[in-house]
Amino acid sequence: MEPWASSFTGIGAGLIYLALSHFMIAIKIDDPLDAFAVHAGGGLWGLISACIIAHNGIVYAISDAIANNHGSLSLRQAFA
């Protein structure tokens, strides 16, 4: 994973954790260690984003398909 992608993953995990933690407080679920918010929120985001943003992931596969042969592959697929 590239450094920019790991920064994106970490920031996203932190934001998801905060949102899920505040949501659990709002619906009055008692989780004093915030274990659910950490593992289900930030942890799940880390797993998903690693698959999407990794160097062999979906984002690079799409960009390679578009850039391959100056976009002619994508153009042929669009009209297939």
N, C-alpha and C positions, 0 to 999 in steps of 0.2 A: 504494500500500500504506500502510495506517495505521501510526503509530509503534509501537503494541503488536504488530502483526503482524510488523514488521521485527525487533523485539526477539526475538520467538518464533522467527523464522527464523534469526537469528544465533546464539542460544543452542542451538537444535537442531543447526545446522551444526557448531558447536564440539563438542558432545557426540558426534555421529556421527563426526567426525574423530578424536577421542580413542579411541573404541571401535574404529574400524577400524585405527588406528595400532597399538594394543595387540594387536589380533588378528593383524595381519601380523607383529609381532615374535614372537608365540606360535607361529605356524606356520612361523617362520624364513624369511620372504621378505625378501630384501635390497632395500630401497628407502631409501637414505640421505637423500633429500630429502623423503620422505613424499609424493611427488607423487600417488601413487594415492589415498592417504587424503584428501588435500586435494580433488582434483578429482572422484573418484568418490564420495566420501562427502559432504563438505560442499557441493560444487558441485551434485551431483545433488539433494540435499535443498533447496538454494536454488531450483533450477528447479521442483521439484515443489511446494514450499510457496508459491511465488509464484503458481502457478496456482490453488491451493486457497484461499489467504487473501486474495488481492488484492481490491480493492473490487468488481471485476466477476467475482470468482471464485465457486467453488462454495459457500463458507460464506455469503456474502451472498445468493446466489441462493436457497438453502434458507430463510434467515431471511425474505427477502422473500415467498417463497411461503407460509410459515406465517403471516406477519403480514398478508398481503393479505386485505382484507375481514374482518378479525378472525378469521382462521383458517378461514373457511367454504370457501375453495378447497381447503385441505388436507383438510378433513372430507369434502368431496365426492369427492376423489380417493381417500381411504381406503376409501370404500364403493362405488367404481365397479367 
